[in-house]
Amino acid sequence: MTTVVFLQPLLALISGVLILIFPRLLNYVIAGYLILFGLAGLFPQIFGA
């Protein structure tokens, strides 16, 4: 559980910096976010819940 708590803000920070540098990257970042958390919701046992 500890890694998930620290992982989300770190991913948000890295994503924000990349979006500032490469604005077209926003589509891929949002798609990746939706896919990752969609899979985490459908298969919680994979992500340690």
Secondary structure, DSSP 8 states (H G I E B T S, - for coil): -HHHHHHHHHHHHHHHHHHHH-GGGHHHHHHHHHHHHHHHHH-TTTTT-
